[in-house]
Amino acid sequence: MPTSPTRPLPLPAVYGHDTVAQAFAAAIGEVMAPAEERLDDLDAVLDPWRAPPAFLDWLIRISGARVEPGWDEIRRRRAVDLAARLAAYRGTPYGLGLEAREILRWVPPDFTLVVDDPGRVFTDSDPAPGAGRMLTVTLTAPAGQDRRALESRLTRLVQAHCPAHLPFKAVVTIAGS
């Protein structure tokens, strides 16, 4: 009996001479082949770099990636790719710096990001933390950059990573200004 040319359905040896069982298995194999092919391609849909653009919004939702309106496709794909690592470091200076480097591409030597984090652990030998502690994040950008746009982006970035109980200040300086 003929079986599906793409996926022959194996049967136990006891059914080797049973033409009805072989025909039934071949029919099931033909019916299941499209679904199995879809499942075989599922990794391409879940991979942020190979997924069709139509699936990107869905990937953003299921991964919890932080994206902003106006981000291009590449930046959105980077956000999905980085979502799991960022979830592990959300609320930390490392997570803030990771997103700044990997997604916003604020990398040295052009950009310098300094996080003054009062949330660190203090010991007896450290000076006591001052009252009204505030997270201060300073971005130094190269000349020619739009300070207002950078301040807006930096503020949204810090809001996403700053613990809710801690006030913050986002400062942008332009080199040579």
C-alpha beads as a LAMMPS data file, in Angstrom:
LAMMPS data file: protein, C-alpha beads

177 atoms
176 bonds

1 atom types
1 bond types

-500.0 500.0 xlo xhi
-500.0 500.0 ylo yhi
-500.0 500.0 zlo zhi

Masses

1 110.0

Atoms # bond

1 1 1 0.000 0.000 0.000
2 1 1 1.287 3.492 -0.774
3 1 1 2.174 5.751 2.114
4 1 1 2.664 9.491 2.167
5 1 1 5.812 10.298 0.208
6 1 1 6.839 12.919 2.743
7 1 1 6.153 11.075 5.991
8 1 1 5.617 7.321 5.928
9 1 1 3.944 6.267 9.141
10 1 1 5.831 3.324 10.661
11 1 1 3.839 0.377 11.903
12 1 1 4.817 -2.436 14.250
13 1 1 6.026 -5.571 12.467
14 1 1 2.844 -7.436 13.416
15 1 1 0.937 -5.235 10.921
16 1 1 3.486 -5.765 8.117
17 1 1 1.083 -7.881 6.039
18 1 1 -2.177 -6.178 7.053
19 1 1 -3.155 -4.079 4.023
20 1 1 -6.051 -2.400 5.852
21 1 1 -3.800 -1.234 8.699
22 1 1 -1.192 -0.032 6.211
23 1 1 -3.800 1.882 4.210
24 1 1 -5.187 3.446 7.385
25 1 1 -1.684 4.417 8.559
26 1 1 -0.898 5.916 5.137
27 1 1 -4.099 7.986 5.221
28 1 1 -3.372 9.232 8.734
29 1 1 0.204 10.048 7.657
30 1 1 -1.075 12.129 4.735
31 1 1 -3.562 13.986 6.920
32 1 1 -0.999 14.685 9.654
33 1 1 1.867 15.707 7.340
34 1 1 0.867 19.410 7.014
35 1 1 0.445 19.770 10.796
36 1 1 3.772 18.069 11.456
37 1 1 5.495 20.326 8.938
38 1 1 4.010 23.346 10.704
39 1 1 5.276 22.075 14.037
40 1 1 8.696 21.447 12.529
41 1 1 8.793 25.118 11.496
42 1 1 7.592 26.433 14.859
43 1 1 11.108 27.337 15.976
44 1 1 11.323 29.785 13.061
45 1 1 8.190 31.546 14.302
46 1 1 9.472 31.769 17.877
47 1 1 12.956 32.980 16.933
48 1 1 12.929 36.795 16.967
49 1 1 15.443 36.956 14.123
50 1 1 13.660 34.502 11.798
51 1 1 10.006 35.168 12.656
52 1 1 7.908 36.780 9.949
53 1 1 7.183 40.468 10.641
54 1 1 3.504 39.593 11.145
55 1 1 4.436 37.542 14.226
56 1 1 6.632 40.209 15.801
57 1 1 3.863 41.934 17.804
58 1 1 2.781 38.546 19.149
59 1 1 6.362 37.719 20.158
60 1 1 6.614 41.075 21.915
61 1 1 3.465 40.314 23.919
62 1 1 4.399 36.772 24.934
63 1 1 8.004 37.628 25.779
64 1 1 7.166 40.747 27.786
65 1 1 9.677 42.733 25.749
66 1 1 9.722 46.465 26.441
67 1 1 9.250 48.335 23.190
68 1 1 8.385 51.930 22.470
69 1 1 6.244 53.412 19.722
70 1 1 8.293 54.328 16.693
71 1 1 10.943 51.642 17.133
72 1 1 11.997 50.076 13.852
73 1 1 11.757 46.341 13.210
74 1 1 15.402 45.616 14.082
75 1 1 15.184 47.364 17.448
76 1 1 11.923 45.519 18.224
77 1 1 13.562 42.190 17.322
78 1 1 16.495 43.067 19.601
79 1 1 14.034 43.790 22.417
80 1 1 12.390 40.366 22.021
81 1 1 15.770 38.661 21.854
82 1 1 16.889 40.406 25.036
83 1 1 13.582 40.117 26.952
84 1 1 14.460 37.051 29.029
85 1 1 17.839 38.439 30.125
86 1 1 16.311 41.815 30.902
87 1 1 13.576 40.188 32.987
88 1 1 16.273 38.657 35.174
89 1 1 17.981 42.020 35.694
90 1 1 14.997 44.418 35.674
91 1 1 15.398 47.044 38.370
92 1 1 19.188 46.835 38.478
93 1 1 21.907 49.096 37.125
94 1 1 23.134 46.144 35.068
95 1 1 19.731 45.706 33.405
96 1 1 19.513 49.419 32.661
97 1 1 22.972 49.409 31.103
98 1 1 22.260 46.217 29.165
99 1 1 19.167 47.681 27.541
100 1 1 20.975 50.958 26.830
101 1 1 23.818 49.112 25.083
102 1 1 21.956 46.349 23.260
103 1 1 18.742 48.067 22.204
104 1 1 19.401 51.808 22.204
105 1 1 23.009 51.301 21.060
106 1 1 24.408 53.764 23.565
107 1 1 27.881 52.267 23.553
108 1 1 31.278 53.757 24.385
109 1 1 33.201 55.654 23.265
110 1 1 30.398 57.719 21.682
111 1 1 27.989 57.368 24.594
112 1 1 28.772 57.067 28.282
113 1 1 26.125 55.991 30.774
114 1 1 26.815 56.480 34.483
115 1 1 24.402 55.119 37.086
116 1 1 24.719 56.539 40.599
117 1 1 22.744 53.920 42.517
118 1 1 22.020 54.657 46.179
119 1 1 20.409 51.219 46.532
120 1 1 23.669 49.389 47.017
121 1 1 24.594 47.583 50.220
122 1 1 26.337 49.789 52.775
123 1 1 28.837 48.514 55.342
124 1 1 30.144 50.056 58.547
125 1 1 33.190 51.425 56.728
126 1 1 31.063 53.237 54.117
127 1 1 29.707 56.693 54.760
128 1 1 26.053 56.577 55.742
129 1 1 23.660 57.116 52.863
130 1 1 22.104 60.541 52.826
131 1 1 18.437 61.176 53.393
132 1 1 16.343 61.549 50.262
133 1 1 18.409 59.093 48.257
134 1 1 17.902 59.426 44.533
135 1 1 18.966 57.323 41.570
136 1 1 20.850 59.537 39.144
137 1 1 21.542 58.349 35.609
138 1 1 23.763 60.486 33.408
139 1 1 24.166 59.970 29.686
140 1 1 26.969 61.739 27.849
141 1 1 26.298 61.833 24.111
142 1 1 28.402 63.001 21.169
143 1 1 27.967 66.450 19.687
144 1 1 25.123 66.846 17.227
145 1 1 22.659 64.662 19.154
146 1 1 19.185 65.931 20.022
147 1 1 19.307 66.524 23.769
148 1 1 15.503 66.585 24.229
149 1 1 14.988 63.301 22.387
150 1 1 17.785 61.664 24.389
151 1 1 16.353 62.980 27.676
152 1 1 12.957 61.557 26.782
153 1 1 14.433 58.150 25.850
154 1 1 16.642 58.079 28.939
155 1 1 13.722 58.989 31.209
156 1 1 11.590 56.150 29.798
157 1 1 14.514 53.741 30.134
158 1 1 15.146 54.691 33.752
159 1 1 11.420 54.493 34.558
160 1 1 11.406 50.919 33.263
161 1 1 14.342 49.915 35.484
162 1 1 14.057 52.090 38.576
163 1 1 12.444 50.517 41.645
164 1 1 9.052 52.128 42.323
165 1 1 10.023 53.462 45.765
166 1 1 13.118 55.282 44.531
167 1 1 12.996 58.729 42.945
168 1 1 15.313 59.280 39.994
169 1 1 16.884 61.957 37.893
170 1 1 17.894 61.481 34.246
171 1 1 20.584 63.854 32.989
172 1 1 21.870 64.179 29.417
173 1 1 25.031 66.051 28.594
174 1 1 26.300 66.638 25.082
175 1 1 30.057 66.375 24.641
176 1 1 31.637 69.694 23.742
177 1 1 28.680 71.743 25.043

Bonds

1 1 1 2
2 1 2 3
3 1 3 4
4 1 4 5
5 1 5 6
6 1 6 7
7 1 7 8
8 1 8 9
9 1 9 10
10 1 10 11
11 1 11 12
12 1 12 13
13 1 13 14
14 1 14 15
15 1 15 16
16 1 16 17
17 1 17 18
18 1 18 19
19 1 19 20
20 1 20 21
21 1 21 22
22 1 22 23
23 1 23 24
24 1 24 25
25 1 25 26
26 1 26 27
27 1 27 28
28 1 28 29
29 1 29 30
30 1 30 31
31 1 31 32
32 1 32 33
33 1 33 34
34 1 34 35
35 1 35 36
36 1 36 37
37 1 37 38
38 1 38 39
39 1 39 40
40 1 40 41
41 1 41 42
42 1 42 43
43 1 43 44
44 1 44 45
45 1 45 46
46 1 46 47
47 1 47 48
48 1 48 49
49 1 49 50
50 1 50 51
51 1 51 52
52 1 52 53
53 1 53 54
54 1 54 55
55 1 55 56
56 1 56 57
57 1 57 58
58 1 58 59
59 1 59 60
60 1 60 61
61 1 61 62
62 1 62 63
63 1 63 64
64 1 64 65
65 1 65 66
66 1 66 67
67 1 67 68
68 1 68 69
69 1 69 70
70 1 70 71
71 1 71 72
72 1 72 73
73 1 73 74
74 1 74 75
75 1 75 76
76 1 76 77
77 1 77 78
78 1 78 79
79 1 79 80
80 1 80 81
81 1 81 82
82 1 82 83
83 1 83 84
84 1 84 85
85 1 85 86
86 1 86 87
87 1 87 88
88 1 88 89
89 1 89 90
90 1 90 91
91 1 91 92
92 1 92 93
93 1 93 94
94 1 94 95
95 1 95 96
96 1 96 97
97 1 97 98
98 1 98 99
99 1 99 100
100 1 100 101
101 1 101 102
102 1 102 103
103 1 103 104
104 1 104 105
105 1 105 106
106 1 106 107
107 1 107 108
108 1 108 109
109 1 109 110
110 1 110 111
111 1 111 112
112 1 112 113
113 1 113 114
114 1 114 115
115 1 115 116
116 1 116 117
117 1 117 118
118 1 118 119
119 1 119 120
120 1 120 121
121 1 121 122
122 1 122 123
123 1 123 124
124 1 124 125
125 1 125 126
126 1 126 127
127 1 127 128
128 1 128 129
129 1 129 130
130 1 130 131
131 1 131 132
132 1 132 133
133 1 133 134
134 1 134 135
135 1 135 136
136 1 136 137
137 1 137 138
138 1 138 139
139 1 139 140
140 1 140 141
141 1 141 142
142 1 142 143
143 1 143 144
144 1 144 145
145 1 145 146
146 1 146 147
147 1 147 148
148 1 148 149
149 1 149 150
150 1 150 151
151 1 151 152
152 1 152 153
153 1 153 154
154 1 154 155
155 1 155 156
156 1 156 157
157 1 157 158
158 1 158 159
159 1 159 160
160 1 160 161
161 1 161 162
162 1 162 163
163 1 163 164
164 1 164 165
165 1 165 166
166 1 166 167
167 1 167 168
168 1 168 169
169 1 169 170
170 1 170 171
171 1 171 172
172 1 172 173
173 1 173 174
174 1 174 175
175 1 175 176
176 1 176 177
